[in-house]
Amino acid sequence: MEFSVKSPANIAFVKYWGQRDTALVLPFNDSFSMNLSNCFTEIHCTITDNPGDQHLEIKEYEASGYHPASERELAVVKRFYDTAKTFLGCSSDFGFRLRSSNTFPKKAGIASSASFFSALTVAFTKAFDVQLDSKQLSVLARLSGSGSACRSIPDGFVWWHKGDTSDSSYAVSVAPPDYWDLHDIVVIVNTGEKKTNSQDGHPGAVTSPYYASRQQTLPVLMEEMKTAFEARDFTKFGTLVEQEAINFHSIMMTQIPPLFYWSDKTVRIFKQIQALRQGGVEAYVTIDAGENLHVIVEGKTLVAVERLLQNNPDVHSVIYNSPAVGARII
Ligand code: DP6
């Protein structure tokens, strides 16, 4: 059997940081995101009768060919195969040959594990020949270890309910892609891989002296953001998104050991966007666990930001995204 799966990365407007249950990948708080149209993973899957076939090849951003995945990367995929088999209640095995390609740099703060593991969730579910609804797919994607993968399953704008149990911690679509003409301009200042993965960073979150206050204030912020989203009030929405990103990074910077992802380039571009805003152009910044930036704008503002980023010595490349559907077989 041969088929391909495509799944988007997603940008969180409210971030998931810190885990209440590491084994079950249960977060401390809800999070809210948008799927990205031009940052995605495609996996071509060949399913065989030989369970000994367990292969993964990867094509990196801007590379022309595929290379075999590292042992560590393959081990994570094999582990997820076992997780999926148990979750789906299947007893027979299959072999897989996977070729995965990304339209964006991996491990650089653009949610490459989210797009990869959500795609793999759909692929393994099909290969095991089980039908799951979006909720169950989302639970399985979360169990991959990349919690944010659960948000790449439903379409458009997605809310991850933290839940109390594995079964109640899943993501749902709160609006389709065409609900709002929002864009995420991904500004790549460094294509290199970050030193600390999110999964290694989560355990430290609670060591930040500010984590408790983040957890106390997040429900209020999320309520306000939801209201702004429902009213399509971009000024309010963008202000909250940027505020939340700074709050999230202040946790990472003060956890033990600290995680400091911003570089001089990150800060320069952040300030340029703020200056642009002072000049009347509404654009807001959010940053994931990485050096690269996400500039959130409405369609009418794209050109002004494009102009700022063109010939900018700090910018390696730019990826323009609109809201997108979730993981699916193509
Ligand atoms: C910073 O554990 O889902 O992106 O290591 O990429 O799998 P991966 O990340 P995950 O944590 C992601 C946290 C975040 C914020 C967010 O997307 O909510």
Boltz pocket constraint, residues with backbone or C-beta under 6 A from the ligand:
constraints:
  - pocket:
      binder: B
      contacts: [[A, 10], [A, 11], [A, 12], [A, 14], [A, 15], [A, 16], [A, 17], [A, 31], [A, 111], [A, 112], [A, 113], [A, 114], [A, 145], [A, 146], [A, 147], [A, 148], [A, 149], [A, 197], [A, 198], [A, 199], [A, 288], [A, 289]]
      max_distance: 6.0
